[in-house]
């Protein structure tokens, strides 16, 4: 971005991903189902970025541009029943730094930066659970996201509760980590099934 003391201008593009329901075994999905998940969670943000990149590059010559990919902490974890979701999350996590390197390859042609957000649980209208240290409200999380803009970092976990939770999980021995994630997945999928029945 611009030097210290100069005004900064950002064009923000949030590329979001949608989660699968996690109720079906991997081999039970059809090939079309698998392709649909990959298209939605990996190819859609890729192609959307590709479509806008020429105009964003042109804009960046007069105003710095920050493209933000809204990912998930699940992209760095092994969670049962959603293997393609977590795998596509890993893909999206690596895309921003790769694009940043590509834009810097020829100096002076682009002033675009790319950022990936690792997002954990957030209290939303669709998640009827109380907010706490590990699950901020959507307004609180949005404020943390805004503060991360312009940091110059390519991979950010904006909310401190998510950073601490992920650090604890990654410090666990593999067998404890897998057991913990399995139980959490069971709880989440049971909640979703219960909510679907009410609807």
Secondary structure, 3 states (H helix, E strand, C coil): CCCCCCCCCCCEEEECCCCCCCCCCHHHCCHHHHHHHHHHHHHHHHHHHHHHHHHHHHHHCCCCEEEEEECCHHHHCCCCCCHHHHHHHHHHHHHHHHHHHHHCCCCCCCCEEEEEECCCCEECCCCCCCCECCEEEHHHHHHHHHHHCCCCCCEECCCHHHHHHHHHHHHCCHHHHHHHHHHHHHHHHHHHHHHHHHC
